[in-house]
Amino acid sequence: MNKLTIKTLIPVAMMGLCLVAGPGYAAGAADQGHDHHDHATQETGGLVLNEGERWATDAALREGMERVRASFAEVLPAYQRGEFSHEAATDTARAIDDHVAFLVENCKLEPAADAVLHVLVAELLQGTATLRKAPASPEGLPRIHGVLRDYPRYFDHTGWEGPTD
């Protein structure tokens, strides 16, 4: 029988969070263009700013997100060319899950900022779950891209160079 460790439990626990946070994220993302975004997403549990400002980050969050970005950037050209293999998708999903586990284990944010981060983490994990099943799906790598695009809108990460639209 396999021994359960924190590294194996975090992805499983975070997948449960996906079921809870996913609808809130969608509501928050749909409301991005409106001035009342902060109030609307607070009611839905989605992405919110810190009284109109981005949330502070810590070194672990910045490192984890930079690792996610690097894994994404490495495979994006193959995905765009339609040459993203199932093996590459599985490897990318595993790497991103490991990066997420790192930041979840090491990141120490205030509770409100942590709640916002968990919405993004849930989206990342939904993206990696889809990558494993259907590498070319618009719900896999594009979902991860969306998180990388949204992350600097909500978190103050000096020097962040995320993907462009």
MDAnalysis code that builds the backbone (N, CA, C; Angstrom):
import MDAnalysis as mda
import numpy as np

u = mda.Universe.empty(495, n_residues=165, atom_resindex=np.repeat(np.arange(165), 3), trajectory=True)
u.add_TopologyAttr("name", ["N", "CA", "C"] * 165)
u.add_TopologyAttr("resid", np.arange(1, 166))
u.add_TopologyAttr("resname", ["MET", "ASN", "LYS", "LEU", "THR", "ILE", "LYS", "THR", "LEU", "ILE", "PRO", "VAL", "ALA", "MET", "MET", "GLY", "LEU", "CYS", "LEU", "VAL", "ALA", "GLY", "PRO", "GLY", "TYR", "ALA", "ALA", "GLY", "ALA", "ALA", "ASP", "GLN", "GLY", "HIS", "ASP", "HIS", "HIS", "ASP", "HIS", "ALA", "THR", "GLN", "GLU", "THR", "GLY", "GLY", "LEU", "VAL", "LEU", "ASN", "GLU", "GLY", "GLU", "ARG", "TRP", "ALA", "THR", "ASP", "ALA", "ALA", "LEU", "ARG", "GLU", "GLY", "MET", "GLU", "ARG", "VAL", "ARG", "ALA", "SER", "PHE", "ALA", "GLU", "VAL", "LEU", "PRO", "ALA", "TYR", "GLN", "ARG", "GLY", "GLU", "PHE", "SER", "HIS", "GLU", "ALA", "ALA", "THR", "ASP", "THR", "ALA", "ARG", "ALA", "ILE", "ASP", "ASP", "HIS", "VAL", "ALA", "PHE", "LEU", "VAL", "GLU", "ASN", "CYS", "LYS", "LEU", "GLU", "PRO", "ALA", "ALA", "ASP", "ALA", "VAL", "LEU", "HIS", "VAL", "LEU", "VAL", "ALA", "GLU", "LEU", "LEU", "GLN", "GLY", "THR", "ALA", "THR", "LEU", "ARG", "LYS", "ALA", "PRO", "ALA", "SER", "PRO", "GLU", "GLY", "LEU", "PRO", "ARG", "ILE", "HIS", "GLY", "VAL", "LEU", "ARG", "ASP", "TYR", "PRO", "ARG", "TYR", "PHE", "ASP", "HIS", "THR", "GLY", "TRP", "GLU", "GLY", "PRO", "THR", "ASP"])
u.atoms.positions = np.array([
    [0.845, -1.181, 0.000],
    [0.000, 0.000, 0.000],
    [0.886, 1.239, 0.000],
    [0.531, 2.259, -0.776],
    [1.300, 3.501, -0.848],
    [1.110, 4.328, 0.404],
    [2.187, 4.932, 0.850],
    [2.139, 5.810, 2.015],
    [1.667, 7.193, 1.583],
    [0.705, 7.755, 2.295],
    [0.216, 9.088, 1.991],
    [1.160, 10.121, 2.594],
    [1.526, 11.094, 1.815],
    [2.379, 12.185, 2.281],
    [1.706, 13.496, 1.949],
    [2.250, 14.570, 2.504],
    [1.691, 15.896, 2.209],
    [1.764, 16.188, 0.715],
    [2.838, 15.711, 0.059],
    [2.994, 15.969, -1.371],
    [1.912, 15.274, -2.190],
    [1.466, 14.097, -1.740],
    [0.409, 13.412, -2.477],
    [-0.971, 13.898, -2.075],
    [-1.114, 14.386, -0.856],
    [-2.429, 14.844, -0.403],
    [-2.801, 16.223, -0.940],
    [-1.830, 17.105, -1.120],
    [-2.148, 18.465, -1.558],
    [-2.867, 18.481, -2.900],
    [-2.350, 17.800, -3.944],
    [-3.099, 17.835, -5.205],
    [-4.512, 17.287, -5.074],
    [-4.696, 16.242, -4.279],
    [-6.033, 15.682, -4.094],
    [-6.940, 16.683, -3.383],
    [-6.413, 17.291, -2.316],
    [-7.205, 18.281, -1.578],
    [-7.520, 19.490, -2.455],
    [-6.562, 19.915, -3.248],
    [-6.782, 21.084, -4.091],
    [-7.789, 20.785, -5.199],
    [-7.850, 19.538, -5.648],
    [-8.864, 19.195, -6.649],
    [-10.259, 19.374, -6.058],
    [-10.416, 19.040, -4.785],
    [-11.694, 19.292, -4.122],
    [-12.008, 20.766, -4.094],
    [-10.973, 21.574, -3.866],
    [-11.145, 23.018, -3.868],
    [-11.592, 23.504, -5.238],
    [-11.133, 22.834, -6.284],
    [-11.544, 23.216, -7.641],
    [-13.057, 23.192, -7.784],
    [-13.668, 22.192, -7.191],
    [-15.117, 22.072, -7.295],
    [-15.830, 23.221, -6.603],
    [-15.222, 23.724, -5.545],
    [-15.817, 24.816, -4.781],
    [-15.476, 26.159, -5.397],
    [-14.211, 26.365, -5.772],
    [-13.752, 27.682, -6.215],
    [-14.024, 27.953, -7.688],
    [-14.139, 26.922, -8.488],
    [-14.316, 27.116, -9.919],
    [-15.440, 28.070, -10.277],
    [-16.653, 27.896, -9.734],
    [-17.742, 28.811, -10.074],
    [-17.454, 30.245, -9.639],
    [-16.804, 30.425, -8.514],
    [-16.458, 31.774, -8.055],
    [-15.456, 32.431, -8.979],
    [-14.514, 31.650, -9.461],
    [-13.532, 32.186, -10.400],
    [-14.234, 32.630, -11.671],
    [-15.115, 31.786, -12.163],
    [-15.825, 32.130, -13.397],
    [-16.631, 33.403, -13.216],
    [-17.274, 33.540, -12.089],
    [-18.051, 34.755, -11.839],
    [-17.142, 35.965, -11.774],
    [-15.994, 35.807, -11.132],
    [-15.045, 36.914, -11.036],
    [-14.471, 37.276, -12.384],
    [-14.119, 36.281, -13.178],
    [-13.529, 36.544, -14.484],
    [-14.537, 37.218, -15.407],
    [-15.785, 36.822, -15.308],
    [-16.810, 37.404, -16.169],
    [-17.060, 38.862, -15.825],
    [-16.744, 39.269, -14.616],
    [-17.053, 40.600, -14.146],
    [-15.866, 41.569, -14.243],
    [-14.773, 41.164, -14.871],
    [-13.560, 41.960, -14.863],
    [-13.714, 43.354, -15.438],
    [-14.570, 43.543, -16.386],
    [-14.654, 44.834, -17.033],
    [-15.517, 45.861, -16.319],
    [-16.060, 45.557, -15.167],
    [-16.976, 46.458, -14.492],
    [-16.326, 47.113, -13.291],
    [-16.704, 48.341, -13.005],
    [-16.146, 49.079, -11.876],
    [-16.501, 48.451, -10.539],
    [-17.587, 47.713, -10.472],
    [-18.012, 47.131, -9.212],
    [-17.414, 45.746, -8.990],
    [-16.354, 45.426, -9.691],
    [-15.736, 44.100, -9.637],
    [-15.435, 43.651, -8.210],
    [-14.812, 44.492, -7.410],
    [-14.439, 44.093, -6.055],
    [-15.658, 43.649, -5.255],
    [-16.728, 44.400, -5.316],
    [-17.910, 44.067, -4.531],
    [-18.605, 42.817, -5.080],
    [-18.703, 42.713, -6.381],
    [-19.392, 41.571, -6.966],
    [-18.659, 40.277, -6.678],
    [-17.338, 40.270, -6.790],
    [-16.623, 39.020, -6.576],
    [-16.521, 38.679, -5.099],
    [-16.570, 39.659, -4.218],
    [-16.584, 39.337, -2.798],
    [-17.830, 38.537, -2.460],
    [-18.921, 38.868, -3.089],
    [-20.162, 38.153, -2.837],
    [-20.119, 36.734, -3.386],
    [-19.381, 36.512, -4.481],
    [-19.340, 35.192, -5.092],
    [-18.171, 34.358, -4.598],
    [-17.232, 34.945, -3.848],
    [-16.074, 34.206, -3.375],
    [-14.982, 34.106, -4.422],
    [-15.017, 34.913, -5.456],
    [-14.040, 34.849, -6.532],
    [-12.848, 35.741, -6.278],
    [-12.272, 36.218, -7.355],
    [-11.085, 37.056, -7.285],
    [-11.450, 38.471, -6.854],
    [-10.757, 38.962, -5.839],
    [-10.983, 40.315, -5.351],
    [-9.640, 40.984, -5.090],
    [-9.639, 42.284, -5.191],
    [-8.461, 43.070, -4.837],
    [-8.502, 43.409, -3.350],
    [-7.398, 43.872, -2.852],
    [-7.254, 44.280, -1.453],
    [-7.592, 45.761, -1.354],
    [-8.860, 46.057, -1.184],
    [-9.333, 47.440, -1.142],
    [-8.812, 48.238, -2.342],
    [-8.936, 47.640, -3.518],
    [-8.537, 48.285, -4.761],
    [-7.073, 48.102, -5.122],
    [-6.315, 47.486, -4.283],
    [-4.880, 47.258, -4.527],
    [-4.616, 45.766, -4.683],
    [-3.489, 45.460, -5.315],
    [-3.097, 44.058, -5.434],
    [-2.588, 43.538, -4.094],
    [-2.737, 42.232, -3.898],
    [-2.301, 41.589, -2.666],
    [-0.785, 41.459, -2.638],
    [-0.211, 41.542, -1.456],
    [1.225, 41.326, -1.274],
    [1.543, 39.851, -1.537],
    [2.746, 39.594, -1.992],
    [3.216, 38.229, -2.220],
    [4.378, 37.941, -1.284],
    [4.724, 36.679, -1.172],
    [5.937, 36.310, -0.455],
    [6.853, 35.561, -1.424],
    [8.067, 35.273, -0.971],
    [9.063, 34.652, -1.847],
    [8.583, 33.308, -2.393],
    [7.918, 32.508, -1.573],
    [7.458, 31.193, -2.020],
    [6.397, 31.317, -3.114],
    [5.479, 32.246, -2.965],
    [4.459, 32.446, -3.990],
    [5.117, 32.904, -5.294],
    [6.014, 33.862, -5.193],
    [6.678, 34.354, -6.401],
    [7.464, 33.236, -7.092],
    [8.203, 32.461, -6.319],
    [8.979, 31.365, -6.907],
    [8.066, 30.314, -7.530],
    [7.020, 29.929, -6.829],
    [6.098, 28.931, -7.368],
    [5.445, 29.383, -8.659],
    [5.004, 30.635, -8.693],
    [4.355, 31.139, -9.905],
    [5.348, 31.308, -11.053],
    [6.576, 31.661, -10.741],
    [7.593, 31.736, -11.799],
    [7.881, 30.353, -12.370],
    [7.854, 29.346, -11.521],
    [8.038, 27.970, -11.994],
    [6.876, 27.552, -12.890],
    [5.654, 27.899, -12.496],
    [4.483, 27.585, -13.332],
    [4.627, 28.270, -14.678],
    [4.994, 29.547, -14.651],
    [5.168, 30.309, -15.896],
    [6.209, 29.656, -16.794],
    [7.331, 29.213, -16.219],
    [8.395, 28.596, -17.016],
    [7.912, 27.288, -17.653],
    [7.180, 26.479, -16.908],
    [6.653, 25.232, -17.461],
    [5.671, 25.499, -18.590],
    [4.831, 26.516, -18.408],
    [3.875, 26.911, -19.434],
    [4.609, 27.391, -20.692],
    [5.576, 28.289, -20.517],
    [6.296, 28.878, -21.650],
    [7.064, 27.829, -22.444],
    [7.531, 26.809, -21.759],
    [8.308, 25.758, -22.412],
    [7.494, 24.991, -23.453],
    [6.210, 24.793, -23.182],
    [5.390, 23.971, -24.076],
    [4.442, 24.778, -24.963],
    [4.319, 26.062, -24.713],
    [3.382, 26.878, -25.488],
    [3.631, 26.808, -26.997],
    [4.878, 26.928, -27.473],
    [5.070, 26.858, -28.930],
    [4.555, 25.557, -29.551],
    [4.812, 24.424, -28.896],
    [4.319, 23.143, -29.430],
    [2.797, 23.117, -29.433],
    [2.179, 23.648, -28.377],
    [0.713, 23.706, -28.307],
    [0.167, 24.555, -29.456],
    [0.790, 25.706, -29.680],
    [0.315, 26.614, -30.730],
    [0.487, 26.012, -32.124],
    [1.480, 25.173, -32.302],
    [1.696, 24.516, -33.593],
    [0.833, 23.263, -33.756],
    [0.094, 22.889, -32.719],
    [-0.699, 21.670, -32.775],
    [0.147, 20.422, -32.601],
    [1.319, 20.563, -31.990],
    [2.251, 19.455, -31.816],
    [2.472, 19.116, -30.343],
    [1.493, 19.391, -29.524],
    [1.592, 19.168, -28.087],
    [1.162, 17.733, -27.795],
    [2.133, 16.870, -27.584],
    [1.854, 15.443, -27.403],
    [1.233, 15.159, -26.038],
    [0.597, 14.013, -25.945],
    [0.014, 13.585, -24.674],
    [1.116, 13.436, -23.626],
    [2.259, 12.921, -24.018],
    [3.384, 12.759, -23.089],
    [3.864, 14.118, -22.571],
    [4.009, 15.087, -23.464],
    [4.435, 16.429, -23.049],
    [3.389, 17.064, -22.138],
    [2.126, 16.856, -22.458],
    [1.050, 17.415, -21.630],
    [1.071, 16.801, -20.242],
    [1.269, 15.501, -20.167],
    [1.323, 14.820, -18.871],
    [2.514, 15.307, -18.061],
    [3.668, 15.441, -18.716],
    [4.861, 15.946, -18.027],
    [4.652, 17.376, -17.532],
    [4.022, 18.197, -18.352],
    [3.749, 19.584, -17.973],
    [2.773, 19.633, -16.803],
    [1.734, 18.835, -16.863],
    [0.754, 18.785, -15.770],
    [1.427, 18.368, -14.470],
    [2.277, 17.370, -14.534],
    [2.979, 16.899, -13.338],
    [3.880, 18.012, -12.781],
    [4.601, 18.693, -13.660],
    [5.495, 19.770, -13.222],
    [4.699, 20.904, -12.574],
    [3.611, 21.310, -13.204],
    [2.813, 22.410, -12.654],
    [2.178, 21.992, -11.332],
    [1.715, 20.763, -11.234],
    [1.184, 20.282, -9.957],
    [2.251, 20.343, -8.868],
    [3.485, 19.986, -9.220],
    [4.583, 20.069, -8.251],
    [4.847, 21.518, -7.841],
    [4.790, 22.431, -8.799],
    [5.001, 23.854, -8.485],
    [3.888, 24.377, -7.580],
    [2.675, 23.963, -7.862],
    [1.534, 24.363, -7.034],
    [1.704, 23.802, -5.624],
    [2.100, 22.540, -5.521],
    [2.320, 21.940, -4.201],
    [3.387, 22.721, -3.437],
    [4.456, 23.123, -4.136],
    [5.508, 23.911, -3.496],
    [4.951, 25.211, -2.932],
    [4.211, 25.937, -3.735],
    [3.741, 27.236, -3.248],
    [2.692, 27.084, -2.165],
    [1.844, 26.063, -2.259],
    [0.843, 25.840, -1.222],
    [1.523, 25.468, 0.101],
    [2.551, 24.633, 0.031],
    [3.255, 24.212, 1.241],
    [4.053, 25.342, 1.887],
    [4.565, 26.266, 1.084],
    [5.522, 27.253, 1.587],
    [5.016, 28.677, 1.664],
    [3.969, 28.997, 0.945],
    [3.457, 30.361, 0.887],
    [2.715, 30.695, 2.176],
    [3.005, 31.860, 2.723],
    [2.353, 32.316, 3.955],
    [1.734, 33.686, 3.695],
    [0.470, 33.686, 3.315],
    [-0.244, 34.925, 3.044],
    [-1.293, 35.158, 4.114],
    [-1.736, 36.408, 4.216],
    [-2.853, 36.682, 5.118],
    [-4.081, 35.939, 4.590],
    [-5.029, 35.609, 5.451],
    [-6.166, 34.767, 5.042],
    [-6.932, 35.277, 3.824],
    [-7.180, 36.559, 3.715],
    [-7.947, 37.064, 2.569],
    [-7.165, 36.891, 1.267],
    [-5.867, 37.161, 1.304],
    [-5.021, 36.971, 0.118],
    [-4.923, 35.491, -0.221],
    [-4.819, 34.657, 0.785],
    [-4.741, 33.211, 0.583],
    [-6.002, 32.700, -0.098],
    [-7.159, 33.234, 0.283],
    [-8.423, 32.824, -0.338],
    [-8.429, 33.167, -1.824],
    [-7.903, 34.328, -2.178],
    [-7.825, 34.719, -3.585],
    [-6.854, 33.800, -4.319],
    [-5.716, 33.513, -3.687],
    [-4.744, 32.610, -4.300],
    [-5.354, 31.241, -4.551],
    [-6.167, 30.752, -3.633],
    [-6.761, 29.429, -3.800],
    [-7.687, 29.368, -5.009],
    [-8.281, 30.472, -5.381],
    [-9.102, 30.497, -6.594],
    [-8.204, 30.250, -7.805],
    [-7.050, 30.913, -7.837],
    [-6.116, 30.713, -8.949],
    [-5.540, 29.301, -8.937],
    [-5.210, 28.800, -7.757],
    [-4.673, 27.442, -7.633],
    [-5.695, 26.425, -8.143],
    [-6.945, 26.623, -7.802],
    [-7.989, 25.714, -8.276],
    [-8.039, 25.697, -9.798],
    [-7.919, 26.858, -10.402],
    [-7.920, 26.932, -11.866],
    [-6.704, 26.223, -12.450],
    [-5.536, 26.421, -11.835],
    [-4.335, 25.721, -12.314],
    [-4.538, 24.211, -12.270],
    [-5.088, 23.722, -11.177],
    [-5.269, 22.285, -11.029],
    [-6.349, 21.740, -11.964],
    [-7.356, 22.542, -12.251],
    [-8.341, 22.111, -13.251],
    [-7.664, 22.041, -14.615],
    [-6.789, 23.006, -14.889],
    [-6.047, 22.995, -16.152],
    [-5.151, 21.776, -16.279],
    [-4.432, 21.433, -15.206],
    [-3.532, 20.281, -15.289],
    [-4.321, 18.973, -15.389],
    [-5.459, 18.895, -14.728],
    [-6.290, 17.690, -14.844],
    [-6.747, 17.511, -16.290],
    [-7.111, 18.596, -16.942],
    [-7.538, 18.526, -18.343],
    [-6.370, 18.181, -19.250],
    [-5.189, 18.731, -18.972],
    [-4.014, 18.404, -19.788],
    [-3.775, 16.904, -19.841],
    [-3.979, 16.245, -18.726],
    [-3.740, 14.801, -18.672],
    [-4.731, 14.039, -19.566],
    [-5.937, 14.553, -19.682],
    [-6.976, 13.858, -20.451],
    [-6.982, 14.260, -21.922],
    [-6.829, 15.557, -22.176],
    [-6.986, 16.076, -23.538],
    [-6.031, 17.245, -23.764],
    [-4.788, 16.961, -24.171],
    [-3.776, 18.014, -24.306],
    [-4.188, 19.200, -25.169],
    [-4.974, 18.990, -26.200],
    [-5.346, 20.078, -27.103],
    [-6.592, 20.835, -26.656],
    [-7.190, 20.424, -25.564],
    [-8.435, 21.028, -25.099],
    [-8.248, 22.503, -24.748],
    [-9.253, 23.335, -25.045],
    [-9.203, 24.741, -24.642],
    [-9.395, 24.913, -23.136],
    [-9.635, 23.824, -22.437],
    [-9.789, 23.881, -20.986],
    [-8.502, 23.493, -20.253],
    [-7.436, 23.195, -20.970],
    [-6.173, 22.782, -20.360],
    [-5.165, 23.909, -20.321],
    [-4.275, 23.931, -21.290],
    [-3.222, 24.952, -21.318],
    [-3.792, 26.370, -21.393],
    [-4.861, 26.626, -22.140],
    [-5.439, 27.971, -22.131],
    [-5.942, 28.396, -20.748],
    [-6.423, 27.464, -19.954],
    [-6.870, 27.790, -18.589],
    [-5.666, 28.207, -17.745],
    [-4.563, 27.501, -17.898],
    [-3.331, 27.847, -17.185],
    [-2.852, 29.220, -17.637],
    [-2.939, 29.479, -18.920],
    [-2.586, 30.794, -19.465],
    [-3.429, 31.890, -18.821],
    [-4.716, 31.625, -18.663],
    [-5.599, 32.597, -18.026],
    [-5.185, 32.913, -16.605],
    [-4.750, 31.905, -15.862],
    [-4.282, 32.135, -14.493],
    [-3.023, 32.999, -14.516],
    [-2.100, 32.692, -15.413],
    [-0.862, 33.469, -15.498],
    [-1.136, 34.916, -15.916],
    [-2.168, 35.119, -16.680],
    [-2.570, 36.466, -17.094],
    [-3.256, 37.201, -15.935],
    [-4.073, 36.474, -15.160],
    [-4.814, 37.094, -14.059],
    [-3.969, 37.321, -12.813],
    [-3.006, 36.463, -12.576],
    [-2.199, 36.533, -11.358],
    [-1.663, 37.939, -11.075],
    [-1.018, 38.630, -12.021],
    [-0.490, 39.960, -11.695],
    [-1.566, 41.036, -11.553],
    [-2.783, 40.732, -11.952],
    [-3.886, 41.677, -11.750],
    [-4.300, 41.715, -10.283],
    [-4.031, 40.612, -9.573],
    [-4.472, 40.481, -8.189],
    [-3.336, 40.389, -7.176],
    [-2.119, 40.087, -7.645],
    [-0.976, 39.948, -6.739],
    [0.175, 40.829, -7.206],
    [0.784, 41.510, -6.256],
    [1.903, 42.410, -6.522],
    [3.194, 41.602, -6.568],
    [3.611, 41.265, -7.760],
    [4.802, 40.457, -7.983],
    [5.773, 41.286, -8.824],
    [6.626, 42.003, -8.157],
    [7.586, 42.870, -8.838],
    [8.412, 42.063, -9.832],
    [8.513, 42.580, -11.053],
    [9.311, 41.917, -12.081],
    [8.591, 40.809, -12.827],
    [7.320, 40.593, -12.530],
    [6.573, 39.531, -13.213],
    [6.508, 39.802, -14.696],
    [6.859, 38.800, -15.471],
    [6.748, 38.876, -16.917],
    [5.942, 37.687, -17.391],
    [4.655, 37.822, -17.272],
    [3.773, 36.725, -17.643],
    [3.490, 36.707, -19.139],
    [2.702, 35.757, -19.548],
    [2.336, 35.675, -20.965],
    [1.506, 36.872, -21.386],
    [1.622, 37.232, -22.637],
    [0.817, 38.335, -23.150],
    [-0.352, 37.784, -23.944],
    [-1.379, 38.565, -24.066],
    [-2.560, 38.114, -24.828],
    [-2.352, 38.310, -26.290],
])
